[in-house]
Amino acid sequence: MKQKGNSYIKQITKRLIQTLTIMVLFSCSMAIAEEQPPLRVVFAEGLEPLCWEENGKPMGEQPEIAQYVINKLGIKAEYIFLPWARAQMMVETGKADLMMTTPNKTRFEIAVFGKEMTTPNYWNIFVDKKKGLIIEAAKKFEKLEDLKPYSILDFLGNGWTGAFLKESDGYKIDKAPKMEQVVMKLAHGRADLTINSSTSVNWFLAKLNLAHEVEEIDIVAPGTRFHMVFQVGRKSPWVEKGLVRALDEELKKMKDSGEWLKILQKYKDPYATGRPFKSLLVTDEFYKDYDSYPIYKPGV
């Protein structure tokens, strides 16, 4: 009887040790998961209404869309606002994980791209209304090369200008630190024109009470209608976790629910008013391996 009693105690002790071991390992794994650094998302600072920071709070179309989708995935995130060139550098070096911007060959070297459009972009010409001759000329522009005789305002770090209006090709670019300064300089006749985001320029014109000073002129030429997507840095651990496809899936659900359009309406995006839009970007080359990417699943 004594032997049976000892054997029973040993079995119970063994099972208790196994249970405690499993509990400890589970607790450790949960602690490690909780201690993982947050997803670091970078935006251009001062690019209203697309993205900016106000009293420490993320504001704009991009941050609100990103927060909605990332929250749906149950991921803790940190939102960082920097000069755009520096923000992109952080993704390139692995110091940040995610940005939302235009897909192009240069960025594809440092990031994997989502397919789903996060925001549309209408790039139009804006001219000081006092410059009547330039306005009349701009109404006849059919291609970007038509802008070469004119001085063009732009903000520092704008990759679009670097791609389409290279100074080495003869374009005359006058740069300001941020979009707000571009709009102010334009309204005060400091250059001939700007070709830039219709959403952003009109936002600042209204904010600065300068809408009556500047005329917008449509130009539909290669490069002037394009879209933005989620981009996960290739040096980020979130590439292997399959974040980019998970973001696309949640963004599609967001559009189906109507929440995406509500955000565009809130920030007076032309797309939300029904303005026609078709991206002129050719992006097929960036998605040859897209279907082979893993898909992040919360809690897995």
N, C-alpha and C positions, 0 to 999 in steps of 0.2 A: 504493500500500500504506500509505503514511504517513497519507493522508487517511482510509482505512478504519479504520486503527488509532485515529486521533483521534476519529472518529465513534463507534466502539465504546466508547472510554473515556468520552465524553460521555454515551452512553446509560446506561452502568453508573453513572456519577456521579449522573445525574438520578434513576435508580431508587433509589439509595442515599439520596439526599436525601429523596425521597418517603417511603421506609420509615422513615427517622429522624423525619421530621415527624409521621407517623402515630403512631409510638411515643411521641413527646413529648406529643402531644395526648391520647393514651390515658392516659399517666401523669398528666397534669395533671387530667384528668377524674376519675381514681381518687382523686387527692389531694383534690380538691374534695369528692368524695362522703364521704371519710373525715373531712374537716374539718367536715362538717355537724353542727350541734349535736344532741345526743341528744333523743329524744322526752321531753318533761317531763310526768310523770304525777303528779297531786296526790291526796292522801287526807286525810281527817280524822285528826287525831292523837288517840290514846288512845281510839279507838272499838273496843275489843276485843269479840269476836274478829273483827269485820269488817275492821278495819285499825288497825295501830299500828306503832311502830318500837321495836326493842329492841337496844340496843348498836350502833346504826347499821344494823341489818338490818331490811328490810321484813317484817312479819308479818301474818298474817290471811288470811281468805278472798279479799278483793278483790286484795291484792298478789300472792298466789300465782296466782290466775287470770290476772291481767294479765301477770305475768312469763311464764307458760307460753305464752300466746297471742302476746305480743310477740316472745318468743324464736323461736317457730316462723316468724315473719315476717322474722327476721334483722335486727330493728331494735334499735339501741342505745338504751337508755332510762335516765332518771334518775327515781328515785322520791322524792317530797317529801311530808313530813307536816307539816300546819299546822292551826291552828284552822279549822274548816270554813268559816266565813264568808270568811276570808282565802283559803282554797284556791279557792273558787268565784270570787272576785274575780280571782285570777291567770288563770283560764281566760277570764273575761270580757274582761280587758285584753290577752290574748295572751301573757302571761308564762309560761303553762303551756298544754299542748296537749290533755291528756286527763284526764277524771275518770270515775268510775263511780258513778252516783247515779240517783235517781228521775226519770223524764221528766215534766216539767210545762211549762206555758206560759211561765213566767218563764225557765226554763233554755233553752227552745227559741229564745229570742231571742238567746242567746249561744253556742249549740252545736247541732250536728247529732247526731241520736240513732241508735244502733244499735237493731236490733229484738230481738236475742237476749238473753234474760234472763241477767244475770251472777250475781245472787243474789236469792232470794226474801226477803220481809219479812213477818213476822207481828207486828202491833202489838197487844199485849194490855195489860190493866190489872194493876198490881201495887200491893198494899196491905200495910201493916204489920199483921201478924197480931194485934196488940194492939187494932186498931181494928175490932172485930167488927161494929159497926153499919154502917160504911162497906163492909165486905166483903159483907154481906148486901144492901146497896143496889146495889153494883156488879154482883152476880150477876143483877140484873134490868135492867141497862142495855141498851137496844136501839139507841140512837143517841148520837152524840157530844155532843149538846146536854144529855144527862143528866149530864154531868160539870161543868156550869157552877156548881153550888153548892159545889164542892170546890176546894181548893188543889192545884195540879198541878205536880209537879217536872219539869224538863226541862234539857237542856244547851244552852249558847250556840251559835247558828248552826244549830239544827235547823230545816231548811226545812219539814219535815212539820208541826210545830206552827204555824209561821208561816202555813201554808196552811189548816189545819183548825181550829186553836184560837186564833183571833185574840183578843188581849186587848181590842181595840176591840169585839168581839162579846160581851164579858162573861165570858170565861174568866180565871181567876186563875192566872197562871203564875209559879212561883218558879224562877229559873234558876241553874244551877251551871256552872262552867267545862267540866267533862267528865262523861261517863257514870258514871265511878267515884264521883264526888262525889254524883251523883244517887242512886245506889244506897245509899251510906252515909247520906245525909240521910233517905232513905225508911225505912231500917231503924231509924233513931233517932227516928222520929216527927216529923220536921221539916216534914212536909206530909201531906196526906190520901192522895195516891196519885201514881203516874206512869202514863202510857200511852206505851209505848215498845217498842223491839225486844225480842221474846221471847228471841232468840238472845243479844243483848248483855246484857240485864239478868240472865238466868240465868247467863251466864258470870261476871259480876262477883259475883253472890251466892255462887257456888261459890268463886271466888278469895278472897273476903273472909270466907268461912266464915259467911255470913249467910243461907243458903238456908232455914234453919228459922225465920227471922224474918219472912219475906215470903210472901204468897200471890199466885199468878197466876190471873187470871180472864179467860177468853176473851171477846172482843167482836168479832163479825163485823158490821161496819157500814162504810158507804162510807169509804174511806181507810185501813182497818185491814189490808188485805191488798194488797200492792203489790210491784212488782219493780224492780230496778235494771238499767241498761244502760250500755254504753260511750257516752261523750259527748265529741266532738271540738270544741274551741272554734272558733267561726266565724272568729276572727282567726289561727288556726293555719295554717301552710302545708300541714299534713297533711290539711286538708279537700279541697283540690284534688288531692292525691295519692290520694284514695280510701281513706283509712285505715279509716273506720268500717265499711264493708262487708267489708273484708278481716278486720277483727277479728271480725265476726259469723261469717264463714265458718270461721275457725280455732276459734272457740268451739264451733260446732256439731260440728266434728271432735273437739274435746276431750270433749264430752259423749258422743259415740258411742263413744269409747275407754274411758270410765269414769273418766278422770282427774278430771273436774269433780266427780263425786259423791264421790270419795275425799277431796277437799279439804273439802267440806261435812261429811263424816263426821269428819275430823280436828278440826274446830272445833265439833263438836256442834251443827250447824245442825238445827233441827227437821225440815226438809225431808228430811234424810238418814235420819231415823228412820221415814219414811213418813207423817208428818203431812200431811193433805190441804191442798192449796194451790191457790187460783185468784186471780190478781191481779184486783182490782176497778177498776183504772185503765182509763180510756177514752183510748186513745192514737192512734186512726186518723188524726187530723188532723196528726200529726207525721210521717207517712210517705207523704204524697202524692207527694213527689219522690224517695223513697228509691231506686226502681229506676233513676233517671237518674243517681245518683251514680257516679263512677268507682270502680274496684276496684284497690287497690294490689297490685302484683305484685313480690315481691322480685327484685332484680337487673335490673328493667326501668327 
